[in-house]
Amino acid sequence: MRIATVVRAFCALLIILSSNFGASIAQAAPYAAVVVDARTGEVLHARNADTRLHPASLTKMMTLYVVFDAVERGEINLNKKIKISRFASTEPPSKLGLKAGQRIALRYLIRAAAVKSANDAATALGEAISGSEKEFAKRMTSTAHMLGMKNSTFKNAHGLTQSGHLSTARDMTLLGRRLFYDFPDYYNLFARKSTHAGVRDVANTNRKLLRNYRGADGIKTGYTNAAGFNLVASAERGQKRVIATVFGGKTSAWRNTRVAELLDMGFKRSDTRVAVRKPVPVNLGGVSAKRFSLASSGAVKKSPRPRIRALGTFAVEKQVKAIEQAVLTVNRELEPDRVVKAATNQVVPTVDVLSQEDKPLRVVTRVSTEGNRYWGVQVGAFSNRHQAEKALLQTALRELQSLEGSERRIDYATVNGHKKYRARFEGLYQSDANMACARLRARNQSCFPVAPGS
């Protein structure tokens, strides 16, 4: 009798404990949602928008934002081989399965974090940028606050539940919009249903929404017991683009259905034609937790990081001042045959994060047009010099192979009474000029060969 009484009491205690545990899970993952017109940032719907919650793997959006910024400012190169630490290799799933001591190119870690939502890859990215995940988390938080994400605090790079690691539906929506506008060369990575991550192919955790919702092209899923099922999604239809965020979904299917409903709501409530108001550029130069040492070629021993132009946050706008200084620098940690070439003597990070090949690149100096290297290519005529500089840098980043050894040049011409700045690459063989234009036109970029004397 006593034994039966004890057993019944024990069972009752288990029921109470399990009930309380279930209640704590439900309370730890309340629902929150935000919908915005991505073109203007106008909030079209909000529910618990500023409640600080567990972001789960939405955290990796911030991780990737910081990494993209580091690549663009020249702190690290996409081809750099990152040595995986034991700490990173032991992160729990979801993971790529990296081994301690293994070396893998930064570009593959980016893909694994963005598409697979791999925790080991995210941690390795943080260590590569800031030396440790703890320092990287500080940089994530500082960057977030500078972007206006005032209610976000990050403690790790992957988003697994940790005390104090919190964000809001409003902040994550803002970050999704920032990724779209601040890093357009990288954003389409989030739309990939699968990708090659160096060691194997990985599938996108958001592939169901990408396949089933017309116009969806990103961005990021997240799940933990404490967070529930989270998602920041972006979609474009016609002239409209909408971003919807959900925290605290009950299941992945429920979350996807709810996000689809919110996106539909956003498309109905947003105006067809509005003036696009991009996010205000933010100078993140003071956020960097680590400045990479730079080796040099020639007489220059070191070069301070150039100040960022106030005209924007894209790589092309950040690099223009550096191009004008014409300082030839290379990252000491890159191998001699893996350094980025720039025809104006400035190291420029390659943005080919989507390419599945690591192309060997070389540093070259300005070249003469001796011999028969008198041909060139023109990639546009612009109303101001900055636009021309921007076009030259964008083109150099896209087409390194056939433009190797060329010299960037901007000259002036009067067209229909208006002064135009012509952006050209000169000092090419005719065959290279023709090849460069063919490859650029295949990417829908304007280009035509320029004969000697033209």
N, C-alpha and C positions, 0 to 999 in steps of 0.2 A: 504493500500500500504506500509506504513511504517512497519507494522507488518510483511508482507511478506518479505520485504527487510531484516529485522532483522533475520528472520528465516533462510533465505538463507545464510546470512553471518555466522550465528551460525553453520549451517550444513557444510559450507565450512571449518570453523575452525576445526570442529570435524574430517573431512576427513584429513586435514593437520596433526593434532595431532596424529590420528591413524596411518597415514603413517609413521610419524617420530618414533612412538613407535615401529611399526613393524620393521623399519630399525634398531632401537637400539637393538632389540632382535636378529636380524640376525647378527649385528656386534658383539654382546656380545658372540656369540657362533660360532666362526670360526672353520673350520675343522683342525684337527691335527691327525697325525697317526704315529705309530712306530711299526716295526716288528723286533723281535730278535730271534736268535737261543738261546733257553734257556740253552743249554748245555755249551755254551761258552760266551754268552753275546754279540756276534757279531750282529751288526745292519744290517739287510737285506733290510730295507726300512724305510724312514723317510720323514715326511712332516710337517713343522711347529713344529718340535719336541721339541724345547726349548721355544715356545711361552707360556707365563704364562696365564693360563686359569682357569675357575671355574671347580674344579674337581667333584662337586656334591658328590654323595655317594661313589665315589671311595675313598673319605676321610676315609671311614671305614676300608679300607685296612691298613692305617697307625694306626688307632685306635686299630685294632686287633693285629697288629705287636707289639705295645707297651704293650698291655695286655698280649700277649703270653710271651713276655720277662719278664714281672713282675711276672708271674706265675712261670716261669722257675728259676728265681733268688730267689724265695721264699718270695716275698713281699706279696703275697696273694694266697689263695687256691681256687681251682675250686669249692669246696663245700661250700665256705663261703656264707652266706646269706647276700645279699646286700639290705639295706633299700632304697626304692625309694623316692627321694626328690620330692617336689612339682614342682620344676623347670624341672626335668626330665620328670615328668608325663604330663606336659603341652606342650611338644614338638609337633609340627605339624606332620601329617602323612608324610611318612609311619611310622607306629608305632605298637608296640605290644599291647598297651592298658593298660599299667601299671598304678597303682593307687598310689597316694602319701601315704607313710607309709607302703606300701606292701613290703614284703621281698621275695626275689627270689635268687636262687643260681647263682653264677657268671657264671657257665657253660651255663645256659639257656640264660643269657644276651649275651654271646658270640654267641650262635647259632642264636639268634634273629637278632643280628647285621650283622652276616655273610650271613645268608640265606634270611631272611625277609627284611634286610636293615632297621631295625627299629630304628628310630631316638631316641625314648625314651630309648631304651636299650643302644645305643651308648653313650648317655649322662650319663646314670647311670654307665657305665663302667668307663668313665673318672673320675667321682666323686669318685668312689670306689678306684681308683688307686692313684689319686693326691689330693683328697679332694674337688676340684672344677673343673669345665670344663675349666676355664681360665688357671689354673695351668697345667692341663693335656694337653691343646693345646700347651703350652710352651714346655712341654716334647716331644710332637709329633714333633714339629719343630726341636728341638735339636737332636732328634733321626734321623730324616730325613736327616739333614745336615751331621751327622756322617756317615750315609750310603752312602753319595754322592749325595743326592737329593738337590742340591744346590739352585734350583729355586723354592722350595716349602716352603710355609709358611701357617701354620694352625692356625685358630682362634676358631675352635670348633671341636667336636668329630664326628659330623654327616654329615657335608658337605653342609648344607643349605647355600645359598648365604650370604656372609658377607664380608664387605670391607677388603681387604688384604688377604683373604683366597684363595690362588692360588697355582696351581701346573702346571706341564707340562706333555705331553705325554711321554717324555723320562723318567722323574722321576717316573711316575706311572708304567711304564714298568719295570724299575729297581726294584721297590718295589714288583711287582708281582713275579719277579724272586727271590727276597730275601725271600718272604713268602714260596715259594716252597722249597728252599734249607735250609733256617735257621730254619724252623719249620715243618719238614716233618710229625711229629705226629699229627699236626693240619690241614695240608693243605687239606686233603681229605674232610674236612667239607664243603669246597666250591663246591664240586661236588654233594652234596646232593640236590636232586630235592625237597625234603621236609624234615622237621625234627620236633621233639617235643621241644617246647621252654618253658616248665614249665607250662604255663597256657593254651596253645593250640598248635595244629600243625600249622606250617607255611610253605608256598610254596616258593621256590627259585625264586627270581626275574630274574634269568638267565636261568630258566628251558627250555625255547624254544631252545636256542643255545645248551644246554647240551643234549637235546633230539635229535636234528636234525643234529648236526655236529659230525661226527665220530671222536672219540678220545678226545673230549672236556671234561675237568674236572675242570673248574673254569674260571674266578675268581670272578669278581664283576662288577655290573652295577651301573649306576648313572644317575640321571636326575634332572634338574631344568630348569626353563625358561631361566635363564642366561647361563647355561652350554650347553643346548641341551642334546642329548642322548649320554652318554659316556659308554665305556665298556673296561675293560682289560680282555682278554680271553687267556686261555692256553689250548693246545691240544697236545696229544702224539700219534704218529703213528710209529710203529716199533721202531727203535732206535732214532728217532727224536722227539724233543719237541720244540714247537714254542710258543711264546707269542706275541700277537697282541693287540695294544691299539688304540682306536678311541675316539677322543673328537669331540663334536659338531655335532652329528648325527641329521638328520632332523626328523626322527621318530624311534621308537624302531625297526620296521621291516627293515628300511633302514640301521640302525646301525648293526643289526645282519647279514644282507646280506653283508655289507661292511667288517665286521670282518671276516666272512667266506672266502671272497675273499682274504683278507690279510693273513689269516692262510694258505690258499692254496698256495699263493705266497711264504710264508716262507718255506713250506715243499718242494717246487720246487727248491728254491734257496739254501737251506742248504745242506751240504754234509751228506752222509749217515753215515760215520764213522768219528767221530772226538773225540779227547780227551776231556772229561768233565773238565771244569775249573769252579769250584764252586766260588761264590763270596768270596772275602777275608774276613776272620773273623774280626769283629769290636768289641772292648771292650766298651760296653755301660754302664759300671759300674758307670761312673760319671754323667750319664744323669738323674738317678732316682731323682724325685722331692720329694720323701717321703720315708723314711726308716721306716719300720714297727718295732715296739717294739717287742722283743721276750721274752717270759717267759721261764722258764727252769724247768727241772726235775732233782732233785738232787742238788749237790753243785754248779753247774754252774749257775750264775745269768744272764749273758748276753753274747752274742757272736757276734763279728763283722762279717759282711758279708765277706765270703772268696773271695779272688781275683780270677778272671776268668782265666782259663787256656788259653794259647795262641793257643791251638790246634784247636779251633773251636767255633761255637756259639750255638750248640745244647745243650739241657738241660744236657745230659749225660756228656758233656765235661765241662760244667760250674760247675757241682756238684762234680766232682772227688776230687778236693782239699778239699772240705768240708767233704767228706767222710774220707779222710786221717786224718783230724783233730779229727774225732770221737767226735763231740760235740753234745749232745742231747739238742735240742731246739724245742720249740713248739710256735705257734702263740697264743698270749694271747687272741685274739679275737675268736679263734676257741673253740668250746665246747669240754670238755674232751673226749667225745666218738667220736669226728669227726676229731681227729688229725692224721696226716699221720705217719704210721709205717715205720721204716727203721732198718734193722737187724744190720747195722753197726753204730747205734746211731746217725744218722744224719737225720733231717727232709727232706723229698724229696716230692715235689709237685706232686700229681697225674696228669697225662696227659690224663685221660679218659674223655675228653670233649665230645666225641661222645656217651658215654654211657647214657642210659636213666634212670639209677638208681644211686642214691647217696649212695655209700657203706660206712657204718660206719667203720672207721679205728682207730687203736690204736697204741700208742707208746710202743715199747718193747725195752728192753736192750739185750745185747748179752746173748746167752743162752748156757748152757752146753749140752753135749751129754749124760747125765745120762739116766738110764732106757734103753728103747729100741729105743731111738731117735738117732740111729747111721747111718741112711741112709742119702743119699744126692742125688743131681742131678748135672750133668755137662752140661753146656750150650755152651761149645765150648773150643777149644784149639787154642791159638793165638801166633803170633810171637813176640809180645811185651806186656808188662804189661798194658799199657794204653788201648789197645784194650780189654783186659780181664776185666779191671775195667768198661769200657764202656758197655760191654755185661752184666755184673752183674747188673749195675744200670738200663739198659733198661729192663732187665727181671724183676727186682723188681717192676718197675713201671707198667708192664703189668700184673703181676700175684701176687698180694698181698695176696690173700685169702689162697691158698694152701701152700705158702712159709712162712706163718706167723710163727715167732719164730725161723727161720733158721739163720744160721751164714754164711756170705759171706767169701769165702776163695779163694785165688789164690796160686796154687802150681806149681811145675815145673816137666816136664818130657821130656825125649829125644825120639823123634819120627823120625825114619829114619835119625838119625844123627843130627837132628835139635832140639834146645831147644824150648819147647812150654810152654806157660803159660795157665794152665787149670783153667777155671772159674767155681767155684762150690758153691752150697748152701748146707750146712751141718747141722746136728742136726735135722733131720726130721724122722717122722714115715714112715715106708715103704709105707703105703697107701697114705700118703701125697706126697711122692716122685713120686709115680706112677701117682697120679692125676695131679700133677704139670706138669709132662712131657706130659701127654695126652693133657692137655689144651694148652701148649706151641706148641706142634706139630700141633695142630689144627690151630694155627696161622702161620704155616710154619716156626717155629723156631726150630732149632736143640736142642735136649735135650735127655738125657738118665739117668735112675736111677743109682746110685752108691751104691753098697752094702757095709756093714761095712768092713773096712780094704782095700778097693779097692784104 
